[in-house]
Amino acid sequence: MKTKSILAAALLMAASAASASAETVYSVNAVGFVNVNCPSGFSLICNPLEAADNTVASLFPSPPPGAVVFKFNSGTGAFSATTFAFGSWDNPTLNLVPGEGFFFKNPSGAIYTNTFVGNVKQGALTTSLAAGFSLVSSQVPQAGLVTTDLGLPPVAGDTVFQYNNLANAYTSSTFVFGSWSPSEPAIAVGEGFFVKKATAANWTRTFSVSQ
């Protein structure tokens, strides 16, 4: 089996010691952090780790003044937005969980790096894909090809759209005749992307850091 590329900068196995017996007991949790770079302008990113608090105020405590997060609603086809101004978010409880993608607008002229901290999700993981457009991400901090490595189940006509910050434009790949054209999308750690489907489906995979 191909080795999974977990790109969390520090992936630590949490451990505790039982002093009475001197026996070490290991947790099943894998804790780490991921740095995601956001150049000036729009970036399509995600929260790659399960934090204790997945609200925008907790995940982005000190972004540049004027930063905006846009979260897509596949049911309405519209975005909800929250802006960081005067030291706080105007909608601080907006939830951003692993498996979702969202736009981050960096109004400054410099790269903004956000550090996500939390647990790597494991076990059976399911992301709902609506009919039409869904803005999603991998639920784990793993880079790879969207189907071969990350397990997205395509059917004929499915299209993946990735956003290019430098070009301020999208690139797309469509699943036709049993393969992706022009090529299978490669997804980076911390990257969100759109999936367009004719009918709703579930993106389900089983993941373990020990495999």
Order of alpha helices (4+ residues) and beta strands (2+ residues): beta-beta-beta-alpha-beta-beta-beta-beta-beta-beta-beta-beta-beta-beta-beta-beta-beta-beta
